[in-house]
Amino acid sequence: MDSYTPSQRAWQEHFDSVALADRVEQAVVADHVDDSHGGFIASRDFFFLATVDAAGMPTVSYKGGPPGLVRVVDPGTLAFPDYDGNGMFLSMGNISDSARIGMLFIDLETPNRVRVQATARVSADDDLLAAWPGARLVVRAAVEKVFHNCGRYVHRHVRAADSPYVPDAAARPPTRRGSGSTRCRTCCRPPTAAGHSRRAASSPSATTSASSPPGTPDHPGRGVTAHRRGSTGSDSSARTAKTHSCTRHSGSPRAARSSPSVPSAYSRRASPRLRPRNRSRSRSRCRGSV
């Protein structure tokens, strides 16, 4: 049985990559988590979770926590917690509706990636709930596909700081100074130009124009933070450009350097295949793919 859909095959034929796709499938795709996958997954303190709601609308959410956030229960099962967040429960609701999920684990320093496709279920009284202090729900995912993913376009970052909102061993997330509240102050705050100006002034990586109006792709005001920073806690939705996502469980990465595989302005038709990185090789295919 072909593991690719007719539409995927059609694009492979269009770009003459059928043979490559078949080699990748045979070389790296598995139906269980082996020692290599498991070690990498267990070392991560964040991942990206893709879910689909009952109407077929997809969303993706950043999930952050302590190292070992995702546990390899057995070669066919992964488990992870759901922490306090923005209260929307998009991912948890979607899993309850459709059960289909995608998980992307990234090491931004190496770089390296592992992708998982699974069928999941949510529980409020799972035996593993106590394994993650502060967790409200546990998701168990039955693995269907897992594979290492080419990291050629991953821009390298170095860790600057951990999120202070990850609950400690006593399940106590830190409170906002002087307020006694554990709620993230950015979750429900409306977009403001002043808020962006303060962040832009203090951010060493700020590259957007201060003249752009809030709520545009060039101006990462609070209403469009989702595509810049990712999301955490319960969930965020990518349904509109103005959806804001809580960043309370996000660590603070700092760019080290861009991926050398990203086509640059001087490359003809912006094609990486036309300007190979290694002079001893005539093609720019990623060696890590297979």
TORKOL-4160 file (C-alpha; in steps of 0.2 Angstrom, whole numbers, padded with zeros to 4 digits, m for minus):
290
<pt num="1" X="0000" Y="0000" Z="0000"/>
<pt num="2" X="0007" Y="0017" Z="m0005"/>
<pt num="3" X="0011" Y="0028" Z="0010"/>
<pt num="4" X="0008" Y="0044" Z="0000"/>
<pt num="5" X="m0008" Y="0051" Z="m0006"/>
<pt num="6" X="m0012" Y="0054" Z="m0024"/>
<pt num="7" X="m0010" Y="0073" Z="m0022"/>
<pt num="8" X="0007" Y="0070" Z="m0014"/>
<pt num="9" X="0012" Y="0059" Z="m0028"/>
<pt num="10" X="0006" Y="0071" Z="m0041"/>
<pt num="11" X="0018" Y="0085" Z="m0034"/>
<pt num="12" X="0032" Y="0072" Z="m0033"/>
<pt num="13" X="0030" Y="0068" Z="m0051"/>
<pt num="14" X="0029" Y="0087" Z="m0055"/>
<pt num="15" X="0046" Y="0090" Z="m0047"/>
<pt num="16" X="0054" Y="0073" Z="m0052"/>
<pt num="17" X="0056" Y="0068" Z="m0033"/>
<pt num="18" X="0047" Y="0051" Z="m0033"/>
<pt num="19" X="0063" Y="0041" Z="m0031"/>
<pt num="20" X="0069" Y="0052" Z="m0018"/>
<pt num="21" X="0053" Y="0052" Z="m0008"/>
<pt num="22" X="0053" Y="0033" Z="m0009"/>
<pt num="23" X="0071" Y="0032" Z="m0002"/>
<pt num="24" X="0067" Y="0044" Z="0012"/>
<pt num="25" X="0051" Y="0033" Z="0016"/>
<pt num="26" X="0061" Y="0017" Z="0017"/>
<pt num="27" X="0076" Y="0025" Z="0026"/>
<pt num="28" X="0069" Y="0035" Z="0040"/>
<pt num="29" X="0050" Y="0032" Z="0042"/>
<pt num="30" X="0045" Y="0020" Z="0056"/>
<pt num="31" X="0029" Y="0015" Z="0065"/>
<pt num="32" X="0036" Y="0015" Z="0082"/>
<pt num="33" X="0048" Y="0025" Z="0093"/>
<pt num="34" X="0066" Y="0018" Z="0093"/>
<pt num="35" X="0080" Y="0022" Z="0105"/>
<pt num="36" X="0086" Y="0036" Z="0093"/>
<pt num="37" X="0069" Y="0044" Z="0092"/>
<pt num="38" X="0065" Y="0041" Z="0111"/>
<pt num="39" X="0081" Y="0049" Z="0117"/>
<pt num="40" X="0079" Y="0065" Z="0106"/>
<pt num="41" X="0061" Y="0067" Z="0111"/>
<pt num="42" X="0064" Y="0064" Z="0130"/>
<pt num="43" X="0078" Y="0078" Z="0129"/>
<pt num="44" X="0066" Y="0091" Z="0123"/>
<pt num="45" X="0057" Y="0104" Z="0134"/>
<pt num="46" X="0046" Y="0110" Z="0120"/>
<pt num="47" X="0037" Y="0104" Z="0104"/>
<pt num="48" X="0024" Y="0110" Z="0092"/>
<pt num="49" X="0007" Y="0101" Z="0092"/>
<pt num="50" X="m0004" Y="0101" Z="0077"/>
<pt num="51" X="m0023" Y="0097" Z="0079"/>
<pt num="52" X="m0039" Y="0097" Z="0068"/>
<pt num="53" X="m0056" Y="0102" Z="0075"/>
<pt num="54" X="m0073" Y="0093" Z="0070"/>
<pt num="55" X="m0075" Y="0105" Z="0055"/>
<pt num="56" X="m0058" Y="0101" Z="0048"/>
<pt num="57" X="m0050" Y="0117" Z="0053"/>
<pt num="58" X="m0032" Y="0115" Z="0058"/>
<pt num="59" X="m0022" Y="0124" Z="0072"/>
<pt num="60" X="m0004" Y="0123" Z="0079"/>
<pt num="61" X="0001" Y="0126" Z="0097"/>
<pt num="62" X="0018" Y="0128" Z="0105"/>
<pt num="63" X="0019" Y="0117" Z="0121"/>
<pt num="64" X="0033" Y="0121" Z="0133"/>
<pt num="65" X="0038" Y="0114" Z="0150"/>
<pt num="66" X="0053" Y="0105" Z="0159"/>
<pt num="67" X="0065" Y="0093" Z="0150"/>
<pt num="68" X="0056" Y="0077" Z="0148"/>
<pt num="69" X="0040" Y="0086" Z="0144"/>
<pt num="70" X="0035" Y="0071" Z="0132"/>
<pt num="71" X="0037" Y="0054" Z="0140"/>
<pt num="72" X="0040" Y="0038" Z="0129"/>
<pt num="73" X="0028" Y="0026" Z="0138"/>
<pt num="74" X="0032" Y="0012" Z="0126"/>
<pt num="75" X="0038" Y="0011" Z="0108"/>
<pt num="76" X="0020" Y="0014" Z="0102"/>
<pt num="77" X="0015" Y="0027" Z="0115"/>
<pt num="78" X="0019" Y="0045" Z="0119"/>
<pt num="79" X="0012" Y="0055" Z="0133"/>
<pt num="80" X="0012" Y="0074" Z="0137"/>
<pt num="81" X="0004" Y="0086" Z="0149"/>
<pt num="82" X="m0007" Y="0101" Z="0147"/>
<pt num="83" X="m0003" Y="0116" Z="0158"/>
<pt num="84" X="m0013" Y="0131" Z="0163"/>
<pt num="85" X="m0014" Y="0144" Z="0148"/>
<pt num="86" X="m0026" Y="0155" Z="0139"/>
<pt num="87" X="m0041" Y="0145" Z="0144"/>
<pt num="88" X="m0047" Y="0142" Z="0126"/>
<pt num="89" X="m0043" Y="0123" Z="0126"/>
<pt num="90" X="m0042" Y="0122" Z="0107"/>
<pt num="91" X="m0030" Y="0108" Z="0106"/>
<pt num="92" X="m0038" Y="0098" Z="0119"/>
<pt num="93" X="m0055" Y="0100" Z="0112"/>
<pt num="94" X="m0048" Y="0096" Z="0094"/>
<pt num="95" X="m0040" Y="0080" Z="0101"/>
<pt num="96" X="m0057" Y="0075" Z="0109"/>
<pt num="97" X="m0066" Y="0079" Z="0092"/>
<pt num="98" X="m0054" Y="0071" Z="0079"/>
<pt num="99" X="m0040" Y="0063" Z="0089"/>
<pt num="100" X="m0028" Y="0066" Z="0074"/>
<pt num="101" X="m0012" Y="0075" Z="0079"/>
<pt num="102" X="0005" Y="0080" Z="0073"/>
<pt num="103" X="0020" Y="0083" Z="0084"/>
<pt num="104" X="0036" Y="0092" Z="0079"/>
<pt num="105" X="0052" Y="0091" Z="0090"/>
<pt num="106" X="0066" Y="0103" Z="0086"/>
<pt num="107" X="0083" Y="0106" Z="0092"/>
<pt num="108" X="0087" Y="0124" Z="0087"/>
<pt num="109" X="0106" Y="0122" Z="0091"/>
<pt num="110" X="0111" Y="0107" Z="0082"/>
<pt num="111" X="0099" Y="0108" Z="0072"/>
<pt num="112" X="0089" Y="0092" Z="0072"/>
<pt num="113" X="0070" Y="0088" Z="0070"/>
<pt num="114" X="0059" Y="0073" Z="0073"/>
<pt num="115" X="0041" Y="0072" Z="0067"/>
<pt num="116" X="0027" Y="0061" Z="0074"/>
<pt num="117" X="0010" Y="0057" Z="0067"/>
<pt num="118" X="m0002" Y="0049" Z="0080"/>
<pt num="119" X="m0020" Y="0046" Z="0086"/>
<pt num="120" X="m0022" Y="0054" Z="0103"/>
<pt num="121" X="m0034" Y="0054" Z="0118"/>
<pt num="122" X="m0036" Y="0067" Z="0132"/>
<pt num="123" X="m0039" Y="0062" Z="0151"/>
<pt num="124" X="m0041" Y="0072" Z="0167"/>
<pt num="125" X="m0037" Y="0057" Z="0178"/>
<pt num="126" X="m0023" Y="0048" Z="0169"/>
<pt num="127" X="m0011" Y="0038" Z="0180"/>
<pt num="128" X="0003" Y="0049" Z="0173"/>
<pt num="129" X="m0004" Y="0066" Z="0179"/>
<pt num="130" X="0006" Y="0067" Z="0194"/>
<pt num="131" X="0022" Y="0065" Z="0184"/>
<pt num="132" X="0021" Y="0083" Z="0178"/>
<pt num="133" X="0017" Y="0095" Z="0193"/>
<pt num="134" X="0005" Y="0108" Z="0189"/>
<pt num="135" X="m0003" Y="0098" Z="0174"/>
<pt num="136" X="m0022" Y="0098" Z="0172"/>
<pt num="137" X="m0024" Y="0085" Z="0158"/>
<pt num="138" X="m0013" Y="0071" Z="0150"/>
<pt num="139" X="m0013" Y="0067" Z="0132"/>
<pt num="140" X="m0008" Y="0049" Z="0127"/>
<pt num="141" X="m0003" Y="0047" Z="0108"/>
<pt num="142" X="m0003" Y="0031" Z="0099"/>
<pt num="143" X="0011" Y="0033" Z="0087"/>
<pt num="144" X="0008" Y="0029" Z="0068"/>
<pt num="145" X="0023" Y="0037" Z="0060"/>
<pt num="146" X="0039" Y="0044" Z="0067"/>
<pt num="147" X="0054" Y="0050" Z="0057"/>
<pt num="148" X="0069" Y="0061" Z="0058"/>
<pt num="149" X="0066" Y="0077" Z="0047"/>
<pt num="150" X="0079" Y="0086" Z="0037"/>
<pt num="151" X="0085" Y="0101" Z="0047"/>
<pt num="152" X="0093" Y="0111" Z="0032"/>
<pt num="153" X="0082" Y="0126" Z="0034"/>
<pt num="154" X="0082" Y="0127" Z="0052"/>
<pt num="155" X="0090" Y="0144" Z="0058"/>
<pt num="156" X="0101" Y="0140" Z="0073"/>
<pt num="157" X="0097" Y="0148" Z="0089"/>
<pt num="158" X="0105" Y="0147" Z="0107"/>
<pt num="159" X="0095" Y="0147" Z="0123"/>
<pt num="160" X="0094" Y="0163" Z="0132"/>
<pt num="161" X="0082" Y="0159" Z="0146"/>
<pt num="162" X="0069" Y="0147" Z="0152"/>
<pt num="163" X="0051" Y="0152" Z="0154"/>
<pt num="164" X="0048" Y="0157" Z="0173"/>
<pt num="165" X="0030" Y="0150" Z="0172"/>
<pt num="166" X="0034" Y="0132" Z="0171"/>
<pt num="167" X="0028" Y="0125" Z="0187"/>
<pt num="168" X="0040" Y="0119" Z="0200"/>
<pt num="169" X="0041" Y="0102" Z="0209"/>
<pt num="170" X="0027" Y="0108" Z="0221"/>
<pt num="171" X="0016" Y="0112" Z="0206"/>
<pt num="172" X="0017" Y="0130" Z="0210"/>
<pt num="173" X="0019" Y="0142" Z="0195"/>
<pt num="174" X="0027" Y="0158" Z="0200"/>
<pt num="175" X="0015" Y="0173" Z="0203"/>
<pt num="176" X="0016" Y="0190" Z="0195"/>
<pt num="177" X="0026" Y="0202" Z="0206"/>
<pt num="178" X="0015" Y="0210" Z="0219"/>
<pt num="179" X="m0002" Y="0203" Z="0212"/>
<pt num="180" X="m0003" Y="0185" Z="0218"/>
<pt num="181" X="m0009" Y="0180" Z="0201"/>
<pt num="182" X="m0002" Y="0166" Z="0191"/>
<pt num="183" X="m0011" Y="0172" Z="0175"/>
<pt num="184" X="0000" Y="0178" Z="0161"/>
<pt num="185" X="m0003" Y="0197" Z="0159"/>
<pt num="186" X="m0001" Y="0196" Z="0140"/>
<pt num="187" X="m0016" Y="0184" Z="0137"/>
<pt num="188" X="m0030" Y="0196" Z="0136"/>
<pt num="189" X="m0022" Y="0212" Z="0134"/>
<pt num="190" X="m0028" Y="0221" Z="0118"/>
<pt num="191" X="m0015" Y="0226" Z="0105"/>
<pt num="192" X="m0006" Y="0243" Z="0108"/>
<pt num="193" X="0007" Y="0252" Z="0099"/>
<pt num="194" X="0016" Y="0257" Z="0115"/>
<pt num="195" X="0017" Y="0239" Z="0120"/>
<pt num="196" X="0026" Y="0235" Z="0104"/>
<pt num="197" X="0038" Y="0250" Z="0105"/>
<pt num="198" X="0044" Y="0245" Z="0122"/>
<pt num="199" X="0047" Y="0227" Z="0116"/>
<pt num="200" X="0055" Y="0233" Z="0101"/>
<pt num="201" X="0067" Y="0244" Z="0110"/>
<pt num="202" X="0072" Y="0231" Z="0122"/>
<pt num="203" X="0073" Y="0216" Z="0110"/>
<pt num="204" X="0091" Y="0214" Z="0102"/>
<pt num="205" X="0083" Y="0204" Z="0087"/>
<pt num="206" X="0069" Y="0217" Z="0083"/>
<pt num="207" X="0069" Y="0220" Z="0064"/>
<pt num="208" X="0052" Y="0227" Z="0061"/>
<pt num="209" X="0048" Y="0245" Z="0056"/>
<pt num="210" X="0040" Y="0256" Z="0070"/>
<pt num="211" X="0030" Y="0265" Z="0057"/>
<pt num="212" X="0020" Y="0249" Z="0052"/>
<pt num="213" X="0003" Y="0250" Z="0060"/>
<pt num="214" X="m0001" Y="0237" Z="0074"/>
<pt num="215" X="m0010" Y="0221" Z="0068"/>
<pt num="216" X="0000" Y="0220" Z="0051"/>
<pt num="217" X="0013" Y="0206" Z="0047"/>
<pt num="218" X="0027" Y="0219" Z="0048"/>
<pt num="219" X="0022" Y="0225" Z="0065"/>
<pt num="220" X="0021" Y="0211" Z="0079"/>
<pt num="221" X="0009" Y="0219" Z="0090"/>
<pt num="222" X="0000" Y="0209" Z="0103"/>
<pt num="223" X="m0014" Y="0205" Z="0091"/>
<pt num="224" X="m0002" Y="0196" Z="0079"/>
<pt num="225" X="0011" Y="0188" Z="0091"/>
<pt num="226" X="0006" Y="0170" Z="0086"/>
<pt num="227" X="0016" Y="0170" Z="0070"/>
<pt num="228" X="0032" Y="0177" Z="0079"/>
<pt num="229" X="0033" Y="0169" Z="0096"/>
<pt num="230" X="0022" Y="0153" Z="0095"/>
<pt num="231" X="0010" Y="0149" Z="0109"/>
<pt num="232" X="0009" Y="0139" Z="0125"/>
<pt num="233" X="m0001" Y="0133" Z="0139"/>
<pt num="234" X="m0018" Y="0127" Z="0133"/>
<pt num="235" X="m0019" Y="0133" Z="0115"/>
<pt num="236" X="m0019" Y="0146" Z="0102"/>
<pt num="237" X="m0028" Y="0147" Z="0085"/>
<pt num="238" X="m0021" Y="0152" Z="0068"/>
<pt num="239" X="m0038" Y="0155" Z="0061"/>
<pt num="240" X="m0036" Y="0174" Z="0060"/>
<pt num="241" X="m0021" Y="0185" Z="0059"/>
<pt num="242" X="m0026" Y="0194" Z="0075"/>
<pt num="243" X="m0026" Y="0178" Z="0086"/>
<pt num="244" X="m0014" Y="0181" Z="0101"/>
<pt num="245" X="m0006" Y="0167" Z="0110"/>
<pt num="246" X="0000" Y="0165" Z="0127"/>
<pt num="247" X="0019" Y="0164" Z="0128"/>
<pt num="248" X="0021" Y="0160" Z="0146"/>
<pt num="249" X="0029" Y="0143" Z="0144"/>
<pt num="250" X="0040" Y="0148" Z="0130"/>
<pt num="251" X="0059" Y="0149" Z="0133"/>
<pt num="252" X="0069" Y="0164" Z="0125"/>
<pt num="253" X="0079" Y="0158" Z="0110"/>
<pt num="254" X="0092" Y="0170" Z="0103"/>
<pt num="255" X="0097" Y="0168" Z="0084"/>
<pt num="256" X="0114" Y="0162" Z="0082"/>
<pt num="257" X="0114" Y="0161" Z="0063"/>
<pt num="258" X="0103" Y="0158" Z="0048"/>
<pt num="259" X="0102" Y="0141" Z="0039"/>
<pt num="260" X="0114" Y="0141" Z="0024"/>
<pt num="261" X="0101" Y="0132" Z="0014"/>
<pt num="262" X="0089" Y="0147" Z="0013"/>
<pt num="263" X="0090" Y="0154" Z="m0005"/>
<pt num="264" X="0098" Y="0171" Z="m0005"/>
<pt num="265" X="0094" Y="0186" Z="m0016"/>
<pt num="266" X="0108" Y="0183" Z="m0028"/>
<pt num="267" X="0104" Y="0165" Z="m0032"/>
<pt num="268" X="0095" Y="0164" Z="m0049"/>
<pt num="269" X="0077" Y="0161" Z="m0047"/>
<pt num="270" X="0080" Y="0159" Z="m0028"/>
<pt num="271" X="0084" Y="0141" Z="m0031"/>
<pt num="272" X="0096" Y="0132" Z="m0018"/>
<pt num="273" X="0098" Y="0119" Z="m0031"/>
<pt num="274" X="0107" Y="0131" Z="m0042"/>
<pt num="275" X="0120" Y="0136" Z="m0029"/>
<pt num="276" X="0127" Y="0120" Z="m0020"/>
<pt num="277" X="0135" Y="0123" Z="m0003"/>
<pt num="278" X="0148" Y="0110" Z="m0005"/>
<pt num="279" X="0160" Y="0113" Z="m0020"/>
<pt num="280" X="0164" Y="0095" Z="m0021"/>
<pt num="281" X="0146" Y="0090" Z="m0024"/>
<pt num="282" X="0135" Y="0096" Z="m0039"/>
<pt num="283" X="0119" Y="0095" Z="m0030"/>
<pt num="284" X="0112" Y="0104" Z="m0015"/>
<pt num="285" X="0101" Y="0090" Z="m0008"/>
<pt num="286" X="0102" Y="0088" Z="0011"/>
<pt num="287" X="0113" Y="0074" Z="0016"/>
<pt num="288" X="0103" Y="0072" Z="0032"/>
<pt num="289" X="0087" Y="0067" Z="0023"/>
<pt num="290" X="0092" Y="0050" Z="0019"/>
